[in-house]
Amino acid sequence: MESTTDDQQHTVMFDSDNIQQTGGGTHDSSSRWQKATYDAKSIRQKITFSGRKFDVKTLPVDLYRVYETLKIRSGEEYALTNVFMIRTAIELHRAWHNTLLTAKILQQLKDKFQVRMTWELGVIKLKFHVEDGSHELQYKVPYDYDSEYQDLYMKIAVAYLDGHMTVHQALIYQSDTKRGKHTAKSGLFIRDFPGRLLVYPLEAATCAVIFFGGDWYDFGVTALTGFVSGLIEYLLVTIGGSAKLMVDVIVGVSTGLIASLFYRYDG
């Protein structure tokens, strides 16, 4: 038996003499067919994916300029590795408490690929000194802890570090992750607004009860503060730019005011 598809450059063979009939179906035939279908899809995906190249034109202007310089000096792969490290650091460091994790993975990448780069990981400001200081890139990164999103970026970095993918594949996976191609639709809904407006009140209220021993009254107050926090962040994210860096300050002030009002007049 032979199975082929138009977009595959290979043939999957079966030995029809060894298939055992059992009852009303062919269990061995079914399992072999499933395995062959899986192998066929895997090979097709590998062939398709391995031929793709990362589009450097999608990079920000400053990072693209550095890439072009490094490509001339040290080759394309070295230049793309620098790009990969910077993009990895930016996305992982959106959770500020990931500083040590970000620094560790950057150091491992630097050591393995002999990258001439140093970095300063501040709370919201990241600095990258490329080629012993011949280039300096600075980024302001607003806080945005998304565990699934950052877990995917970490796995991509480890896979590239361990040699399971090329730098082109790693960068493509990063771009696909940022566009949500590896996330379920339900995850995409709560990852961005307006879906997050449902998450913040629930998160705040349950944390108040579970971790701080609050009652139903506390549950309601914290749900309100969570909802207001979501509205503020939604507004600032919509404005964009440096406004996103003010999220924590304004959210903290609004939470304090709401809690104080309840404490003063209904406490």
Secondary structure, 3 states (H helix, E strand, C coil): CEECCCCCCCCEECCHHHCCCECCECHHHHHHHHHHHHHHHHHHHHHHHHCCCCCHHHCCHHHHHHHHHHHHHHCHHHHHHHHHHHHHHHHHCCCHHHHHHHHHHHHHHHHHHCCCEEEEECCCEEEEEECCCCEEEEEECCCCCCHHHHHHHHHHHHHHHCCCCCHHHHHHHHHHHHCCCCCCHHHHHHHCCCCHHHHHHHHHHHHHHHCCCCCHHHHHHHHHHHHHHHHHHHHHHHHCHHHHHHHHHHHHHHHHHHHHHHHHHHC
